[in-house]
Amino acid sequence: MTGTDATVLKVESLQEFFREALQAALERQHFAVDDHTEHYVVSVLTHFSRSEALFDASPESRRLRPLALMLADAVEAGPGEARLRALQRLGDVSLFVAGFFAQGFSRRLVDIDYHIAMGGRAYGSLASMIHRTTRGRALEGVFRELAAKFQRLVDALNEVAETAYEHSPSDLLRLYEVYLRTGSPRARDLLLKLGVQPVATGQARH
C-alpha cells in the first residue's frame, strides 16, 4: 500500500503482527512448518523491518548487497562461524526480499527464482554444516526445513505483503511469469481466481 490510500495498522508488537499474519497465510495455503521454523521466520521479518539491518551502508546511501557477493563472502570466509554467519545472512536476505519485494523484480535483471534458488541452497548448506557446532542441534532442523520449503514460505510471505494489493493487467502478466519461473502454487491459485488457467511448462518447478 502506498500514498494516501495506505491503512495504518496499530499493533502492540511488530513480532506478534508478523506471527499472526504468517500463521493466517500458512493456514489459508494449507501449508505448515514446525513451530521452531515459524518462530525463526518471524524473527527474520522483525529483524529486517529495520532498514539498517537489511541494507549495507555506503558513503552515498544504503543499498542491498548483491546475493552473489554474499555467497562470495561465505566462500572466502573459510570453515567456521564466519562462513555459517555469511550463509545464514544470504538465506535470510533471500527469503525476506523474495517474500516482500516480489513485484519489484519485474524491473530488475535478477528475478525472484534466483533469490529462491540462492536462499534455498544457502539454508541447505547451513543445515549440513551447522550440526558440527554447539547450536547446531537446535537449528539444523530449522535450516533443513527452510531449504526444503523455501518456495512455499516465499508464497506465504507474498500473501502477508500483498494482503491489500490489487492486481492490474501488468501485474497479472508478472504473476504468470512468476508461476512459469518458480512453479509457485500460490501464483497458480491467484491466476485461477483471476480467471486465468496457467499452462505448466518445463520451466515451472513443483
C-alpha positions as CSV (number, residue, x, y, z in Angstrom):
1,M,0.0,0.0,0.0
2,T,1.3,3.4,-0.9
3,G,0.3,7.1,-0.7
4,T,-2.8,8.3,1.0
5,D,-4.7,5.0,0.4
6,A,-2.4,3.2,2.9
7,T,-4.1,1.9,6.0
8,V,-2.2,2.2,9.3
9,L,-2.4,-0.9,11.5
10,K,-1.8,-0.3,15.2
11,V,-0.2,-3.3,16.8
12,E,1.3,-3.7,20.2
13,S,4.2,-5.8,18.9
14,L,5.6,-6.0,15.4
15,Q,6.7,-9.5,16.1
16,E,3.2,-10.6,17.1
17,F,1.8,-8.9,14.0
18,F,4.1,-10.9,11.7
19,R,3.4,-14.1,13.7
20,E,-0.3,-13.7,13.3
21,A,-0.1,-12.7,9.6
22,L,2.2,-15.6,8.8
23,Q,0.1,-18.2,10.6
24,A,-3.0,-16.9,8.8
25,A,-1.2,-17.1,5.4
26,L,0.0,-20.6,6.1
27,E,-3.4,-21.7,7.1
28,R,-5.1,-20.3,4.0
29,Q,-2.5,-22.0,1.8
30,H,-3.0,-25.3,3.7
31,F,0.7,-25.5,4.5
32,A,2.5,-26.0,7.8
33,V,6.0,-25.7,9.2
34,D,7.5,-26.7,12.5
35,D,6.9,-24.2,15.4
36,H,10.7,-23.5,15.6
37,T,10.8,-22.7,11.9
38,E,7.8,-20.4,12.2
39,H,9.5,-18.6,15.1
40,Y,12.7,-18.2,13.0
41,V,10.9,-16.7,10.0
42,V,9.0,-14.3,12.3
43,S,12.3,-13.3,13.8
44,V,13.8,-12.7,10.3
45,L,10.8,-10.5,9.4
46,T,11.0,-8.5,12.6
47,H,14.8,-8.0,12.2
48,F,14.7,-6.8,8.6
49,S,11.8,-4.5,9.3
50,R,14.6,-2.1,10.3
51,S,16.3,-0.9,7.2
52,E,19.7,-0.7,8.8
53,A,19.5,-4.5,9.4
54,L,18.7,-5.2,5.7
55,F,20.8,-2.7,3.8
56,D,24.6,-2.1,3.8
57,A,25.6,1.4,4.5
58,S,27.7,3.2,1.8
59,P,29.1,6.8,1.7
60,E,26.3,7.7,-0.8
61,S,23.3,5.7,0.5
62,R,22.0,2.4,1.9
63,R,22.0,-0.4,-0.6
64,L,21.2,-4.1,-0.7
65,R,24.4,-6.2,-1.2
66,P,24.1,-8.4,-4.2
67,L,23.5,-12.1,-3.4
68,A,26.5,-13.2,-5.5
69,L,28.7,-11.1,-3.2
70,M,27.1,-12.6,-0.1
71,L,27.9,-16.0,-1.5
72,A,31.5,-14.9,-2.2
73,D,31.7,-13.8,1.4
74,A,30.7,-17.3,2.6
75,V,33.2,-19.0,0.3
76,E,36.0,-16.7,1.2
77,A,35.3,-16.9,4.9
78,G,36.7,-20.4,5.2
79,P,35.3,-23.1,7.6
80,G,33.9,-21.9,10.9
81,E,31.5,-19.4,12.4
82,A,32.2,-16.7,9.8
83,R,31.0,-19.0,7.0
84,L,27.9,-20.0,8.9
85,R,27.0,-16.4,9.6
86,A,27.5,-15.5,5.9
87,L,25.3,-18.4,4.7
88,Q,22.7,-17.5,7.2
89,R,22.7,-13.9,6.1
90,L,22.4,-15.0,2.5
91,G,19.4,-17.3,3.3
92,D,17.7,-14.7,5.4
93,V,18.0,-11.8,2.9
94,S,16.9,-14.0,0.0
95,L,13.8,-15.1,2.0
96,F,12.8,-11.6,3.0
97,V,13.4,-10.0,-0.4
98,A,11.7,-12.7,-2.4
99,G,8.8,-12.7,0.1
100,F,8.2,-8.9,0.4
101,F,9.5,-7.4,-2.8
102,A,8.3,-9.9,-5.5
103,Q,6.6,-7.2,-7.5
104,G,9.8,-5.2,-7.8
105,F,11.6,-7.9,-9.6
106,S,9.8,-7.2,-12.8
107,R,12.1,-4.1,-13.2
108,R,15.4,-5.9,-12.4
109,L,17.8,-8.2,-14.2
110,V,17.8,-10.6,-11.3
111,D,14.5,-12.3,-10.9
112,I,12.7,-14.0,-8.0
113,D,13.7,-17.5,-9.0
114,Y,17.3,-16.5,-8.5
115,H,16.6,-15.4,-4.9
116,I,14.6,-18.6,-4.3
117,A,17.5,-20.8,-5.6
118,M,20.2,-18.9,-3.7
119,G,18.3,-18.8,-0.4
120,G,17.3,-22.5,-0.5
121,R,20.8,-23.6,-1.3
122,A,22.3,-21.3,1.5
123,Y,20.0,-22.8,4.1
124,G,20.7,-26.3,2.8
125,S,24.4,-25.8,3.1
126,L,24.0,-24.3,6.5
127,A,21.9,-27.3,7.7
128,S,24.6,-29.7,6.5
129,M,27.4,-27.7,8.3
130,I,25.9,-26.4,11.5
131,H,25.4,-29.8,13.2
132,R,29.2,-29.6,14.0
133,T,28.6,-26.6,16.2
134,T,27.1,-26.2,19.7
135,R,23.9,-24.5,18.5
136,G,23.6,-27.0,15.6
137,R,21.3,-29.4,17.3
138,A,18.7,-26.7,17.8
139,L,18.9,-25.1,14.4
140,E,19.8,-27.9,12.0
141,G,16.2,-28.9,11.6
142,V,15.1,-25.3,11.1
143,F,17.5,-24.7,8.3
144,R,16.8,-28.0,6.7
145,E,13.1,-27.2,6.6
146,L,13.7,-23.7,5.3
147,A,15.7,-25.2,2.5
148,A,13.1,-27.8,1.6
149,K,10.1,-25.4,1.8
150,F,11.7,-22.2,0.7
151,Q,9.3,-21.7,-2.3
152,R,6.2,-22.3,-0.2
153,L,7.4,-19.9,2.5
154,V,8.0,-17.2,-0.1
155,D,4.4,-17.8,-1.2
156,A,3.2,-17.3,2.4
157,L,5.3,-14.1,2.7
158,N,4.0,-12.8,-0.6
159,E,0.5,-13.1,0.9
160,V,1.5,-11.3,4.0
161,A,3.0,-8.5,1.9
162,E,0.1,-8.3,-0.6
163,T,-2.9,-8.5,1.7
164,A,-4.5,-5.4,0.3
165,Y,-2.9,-5.5,-3.1
166,E,-5.0,-5.1,-6.3
167,H,-3.6,-6.8,-9.4
168,S,-3.5,-4.6,-12.5
169,P,-3.2,-6.1,-16.0
170,S,0.6,-5.7,-15.9
171,D,0.7,-7.4,-12.5
172,L,-1.3,-10.3,-14.0
173,L,1.4,-10.8,-16.6
174,R,4.0,-10.6,-13.8
175,L,2.1,-13.2,-11.7
176,Y,2.1,-15.6,-14.7
177,E,5.8,-15.0,-15.2
178,V,6.5,-15.9,-11.5
179,Y,4.4,-19.1,-12.0
180,L,6.4,-20.1,-15.1
181,R,9.7,-19.4,-13.4
182,T,9.1,-21.0,-10.0
183,G,6.0,-23.2,-10.2
184,S,4.6,-21.3,-7.2
185,P,1.3,-22.9,-6.0
186,R,0.2,-19.6,-4.7
187,A,0.8,-17.8,-8.0
188,R,-1.2,-20.6,-9.7
189,D,-4.1,-20.2,-7.3
190,L,-4.2,-16.5,-7.7
191,L,-4.2,-16.8,-11.5
192,L,-7.1,-19.3,-11.3
193,K,-9.0,-16.9,-9.0
194,L,-8.4,-14.1,-11.6
195,G,-9.8,-16.3,-14.4
196,V,-6.5,-17.3,-15.9
197,Q,-5.7,-21.0,-16.5
198,P,-1.9,-21.3,-16.2
199,V,-0.2,-23.8,-18.5
200,A,2.7,-25.6,-16.9
201,T,5.9,-25.7,-18.9
202,G,9.3,-27.3,-18.4
203,Q,10.4,-24.1,-16.6
204,A,7.8,-24.4,-13.8
205,R,9.2,-26.3,-10.8
206,H,6.8,-28.1,-8.4
